[in-house]
Structure formats: structure tokens, C-alpha cells
Amino acid sequence: MIRTGVVLPTFRDAPGEAFDAAADAVRAGVDGLFCYDHIWPLGQPERPAIAPFPVLGALAARLAPRADGNGPFLGTLVARIGLAPPPVLAAQFAALESLAPGRVIAGLGTGDKMSEQENVAYGVPYPPASERRAEMVTLGRELVAAGITVWMAGGAAGRAEEARAAGAAVNLWDTDPAVVAERAAANEGTEITWAGPPPAATPPLAERVRALHDAGASWVVFGWPVDVDELAAAGHTATAAQRSGRAASGS
């Protein structure tokens, strides 16, 4: 089975477009709604960015359940260690969990040289990478113990070691299916999720989702804009094909 998600358009002055995109995604049958956690879009300090937790909290309150009776999953991609103290992030995830119990995905990351500029601009300390990774594992363990799903991001390399230490999934950003398959094979038992920017014209969205599914990804999440009807259909088709294959093989 593969689930689908969208990263909402929150690099805006107001949340209206994000709310509209979320409603369209839920109507189409997309499984998850995610928000970036930035002060501004990377490399574009002149542009606005809405904080993720107010948007996700509002969506938890305003979105009707899907046809299966459940609301969509709500998460961050990613809440960044080093931008806010871990106790603050823990409290924000706990508050969101109280609004959407069982449907929160705490995507965690440590940032990089580009995101460091946000800290510098606002005088927020930026600890060494090793410290940020250690804090991510500690926070991840705390959230997992509280029953919250955790994904740990880390680019093409992934943060497999940290994810295993926290009992979390690995989230790979914009990697080829071959890399997903390699990570899935090398980290048996650790869930692999995938996220990336808005889909390009080629390969077709359905083909890309199927390839990521076959490689072992349990989620595919695309940035906005994305055709949510096409995305949801691609996820359903990939899952149906897997079930059909299992039935044919008798497994």
C-alpha cells in the first residue's frame, strides 16, 4: 500500500490558498496534508512564509472526514531542529495531536547551509550538525513514545541511523526510485517515505508513483502545485496493482 500527500502552498501572505488546496486534496482522496517550516522560502528572504502549526491546527478543525470516516493525516515536512527548541516543537506536536489524534506526522529535519541563513537573520543559534542530529533523535524518541508518527529527513543519504535509534521512518527528498529501493534493502524494517517538489511533466505522475511504490516507499508527497485527482488516482492504482499481484501469486 502507498499513501499520497501534498505540501500545501504556505509561502504566501495569507492561508486562503493553502486551505483551498487542502480541501481539494481531501475531496480527491489524498491521504496527507503537509507544511514546510521556514521563515522564508529557501534563498528568497523577500518572500513570506506562514508557520506550519497554525495552518495544520486550523485544518484539523475545519476539514470534514473523508469517505472512510477518517480525516487526513497532518504533518510537517519538516519541522527543523535548530529553528525552534525541541521542547517547543514537542508541545506544538502534542497540541496538534490533541486536535487530530492518530493523524499527526512529525516530519523532522536538521536543516542545511541554506536554511542556516534564516537562523542568522534572526539571531537564532545554529548548533553544529552533530548536535542537531542528537537533538532530533531525542525529540523523535519522545514523540514516538507519545504515539506520534515520526519521519526523519536527510536528503539522498537519509538519516537511517537516527531514524532507527528513534523508532522513526526515513524520509527521502526528491530521490530516484533506485535510491529508494537501495535504502529499503539496506534498512530492512525501517519504513521509507518519499517527498519532493511539484511533479514535472515527465515521467507521468502515475508512472512515478508506481515506480516509487515498487521501490518500497510507503508514502509519496509532492509539493504544490499538483493535480490532486491524478495523484490520488495514481496511489490507488499502485496499491490495487500490488494487491492484484499478491492475489495472483497466492501470497
Secondary structure, 3 states (H helix, E strand, C coil): CCEEEEECCCCCCCCHHHHHHHHHHHHHCCCEEEECCCCCCCCCCCCCCCCHHHHHHHHHHHCCCCCCCCCCEEEEEEEEECCECHHHHHHHHHHHHHHCCCCEEEEEECCCHHHHHHHHHHCCCCCCHHHHHHHHHHHHHHHHHCCCEEEEECCCCCCHHHHHHHCCEEEEECCCHHHHHHHHHHCCCCCEEEEECCCCCCCCHHHHHHHHHHHCEEEEEEECCCCHHHHHHHHHHHHHHHHHHHHHHCC
